[in-house]
Amino acid sequence: MKIVANNYKANEIFRIIRENSGKTQKEFGKEINRSKTAVQYYEYGERNYDFELLLKIAEQENLIITIESK
């Protein structure tokens, strides 16, 4: 899976990764040591997650994160 971050908001990227994993918010939250509510906040853009969490998710989901310039 390749996500061009420039095309999405941070909350959308989080949701796309979770949905692509096939896990519920509760299951995904358990894997990243967050509650279902925290996952909902991240996905709705009501709370921001940090880059370290994104790296942890990428490692767990076997994803590669790249930053590209135009």
C-alpha positions as protocol buffer text, in pm:
chain_id: "A"
residue {
  index: 1
  type: MET
  ca { x: 0 y: 0 z: 0 }
}
residue {
  index: 2
  type: LYS
  ca { x: 126 y: 344 z: -89 }
}
residue {
  index: 3
  type: ILE
  ca { x: -23 y: 656 z: 63 }
}
residue {
  index: 4
  type: VAL
  ca { x: 81 y: 994 z: -71 }
}
residue {
  index: 5
  type: ALA
  ca { x: 52 y: 1194 z: 249 }
}
residue {
  index: 6
  type: ASN
  ca { x: 15 y: 1524 z: 63 }
}
residue {
  index: 7
  type: ASN
  ca { x: -329 y: 1408 z: -53 }
}
residue {
  index: 8
  type: TYR
  ca { x: -470 y: 1337 z: 295 }
}
residue {
  index: 9
  type: LYS
  ca { x: -512 y: 1484 z: 639 }
}
residue {
  index: 10
  type: ALA
  ca { x: -337 y: 1307 z: 928 }
}
residue {
  index: 11
  type: ASN
  ca { x: -664 y: 1163 z: 1059 }
}
residue {
  index: 12
  type: GLU
  ca { x: -745 y: 1018 z: 716 }
}
residue {
  index: 13
  type: ILE
  ca { x: -407 y: 846 z: 697 }
}
residue {
  index: 14
  type: PHE
  ca { x: -465 y: 687 z: 1037 }
}
residue {
  index: 15
  type: ARG
  ca { x: -808 y: 560 z: 930 }
}
residue {
  index: 16
  type: ILE
  ca { x: -680 y: 427 z: 597 }
}
residue {
  index: 17
  type: ILE
  ca { x: -403 y: 231 z: 769 }
}
residue {
  index: 18
  type: ARG
  ca { x: -644 y: 83 z: 1023 }
}
residue {
  index: 19
  type: GLU
  ca { x: -906 y: -8 z: 765 }
}
residue {
  index: 20
  type: ASN
  ca { x: -641 y: -163 z: 541 }
}
residue {
  index: 21
  type: SER
  ca { x: -533 y: -381 z: 834 }
}
residue {
  index: 22
  type: GLY
  ca { x: -886 y: -523 z: 853 }
}
residue {
  index: 23
  type: LYS
  ca { x: -905 y: -452 z: 1225 }
}
residue {
  index: 24
  type: THR
  ca { x: -1177 y: -284 z: 1424 }
}
residue {
  index: 25
  type: GLN
  ca { x: -1098 y: 33 z: 1616 }
}
residue {
  index: 26
  type: LYS
  ca { x: -1092 y: -171 z: 1936 }
}
residue {
  index: 27
  type: GLU
  ca { x: -854 y: -435 z: 1794 }
}
residue {
  index: 28
  type: PHE
  ca { x: -627 y: -174 z: 1642 }
}
residue {
  index: 29
  type: GLY
  ca { x: -623 y: 28 z: 1963 }
}
residue {
  index: 30
  type: LYS
  ca { x: -524 y: -276 z: 2165 }
}
residue {
  index: 31
  type: GLU
  ca { x: -228 y: -340 z: 1935 }
}
residue {
  index: 32
  type: ILE
  ca { x: -99 y: 16 z: 1971 }
}
residue {
  index: 33
  type: ASN
  ca { x: -180 y: 43 z: 2343 }
}
residue {
  index: 34
  type: ARG
  ca { x: -461 y: 294 z: 2293 }
}
residue {
  index: 35
  type: SER
  ca { x: -830 y: 274 z: 2372 }
}
residue {
  index: 36
  type: LYS
  ca { x: -1101 y: 244 z: 2108 }
}
residue {
  index: 37
  type: THR
  ca { x: -1200 y: 600 z: 2201 }
}
residue {
  index: 38
  type: ALA
  ca { x: -847 y: 727 z: 2134 }
}
residue {
  index: 39
  type: VAL
  ca { x: -851 y: 557 z: 1792 }
}
residue {
  index: 40
  type: GLN
  ca { x: -1185 y: 724 z: 1719 }
}
residue {
  index: 41
  type: TYR
  ca { x: -1042 y: 1063 z: 1818 }
}
residue {
  index: 42
  type: TYR
  ca { x: -742 y: 1011 z: 1588 }
}
residue {
  index: 43
  type: GLU
  ca { x: -965 y: 907 z: 1298 }
}
residue {
  index: 44
  type: TYR
  ca { x: -1210 y: 1195 z: 1343 }
}
residue {
  index: 45
  type: GLY
  ca { x: -930 y: 1449 z: 1378 }
}
residue {
  index: 46
  type: GLU
  ca { x: -1031 y: 1539 z: 1733 }
}
residue {
  index: 47
  type: ARG
  ca { x: -688 y: 1442 z: 1867 }
}
residue {
  index: 48
  type: ASN
  ca { x: -348 y: 1438 z: 1700 }
}
residue {
  index: 49
  type: TYR
  ca { x: -110 y: 1145 z: 1716 }
}
residue {
  index: 50
  type: ASP
  ca { x: 266 y: 1184 z: 1717 }
}
residue {
  index: 51
  type: PHE
  ca { x: 516 y: 1063 z: 1461 }
}
residue {
  index: 52
  type: GLU
  ca { x: 652 y: 800 z: 1700 }
}
residue {
  index: 53
  type: LEU
  ca { x: 307 y: 635 z: 1710 }
}
residue {
  index: 54
  type: LEU
  ca { x: 292 y: 640 z: 1331 }
}
residue {
  index: 55
  type: LEU
  ca { x: 632 y: 471 z: 1315 }
}
residue {
  index: 56
  type: LYS
  ca { x: 517 y: 207 z: 1564 }
}
residue {
  index: 57
  type: ILE
  ca { x: 207 y: 138 z: 1353 }
}
residue {
  index: 58
  type: ALA
  ca { x: 415 y: 119 z: 1037 }
}
residue {
  index: 59
  type: GLU
  ca { x: 643 y: -139 z: 1196 }
}
residue {
  index: 60
  type: GLN
  ca { x: 353 y: -349 z: 1324 }
}
residue {
  index: 61
  type: GLU
  ca { x: 167 y: -334 z: 993 }
}
residue {
  index: 62
  type: ASN
  ca { x: 483 y: -386 z: 786 }
}
residue {
  index: 63
  type: LEU
  ca { x: 451 y: -48 z: 614 }
}
residue {
  index: 64
  type: ILE
  ca { x: 717 y: 185 z: 481 }
}
residue {
  index: 65
  type: ILE
  ca { x: 677 y: 555 z: 545 }
}
residue {
  index: 66
  type: THR
  ca { x: 841 y: 793 z: 302 }
}
residue {
  index: 67
  type: ILE
  ca { x: 842 y: 1170 z: 275 }
}
residue {
  index: 68
  type: GLU
  ca { x: 865 y: 1305 z: -74 }
}
residue {
  index: 69
  type: SER
  ca { x: 892 y: 1655 z: -209 }
}
residue {
  index: 70
  type: LYS
  ca { x: 718 y: 1777 z: -520 }
}
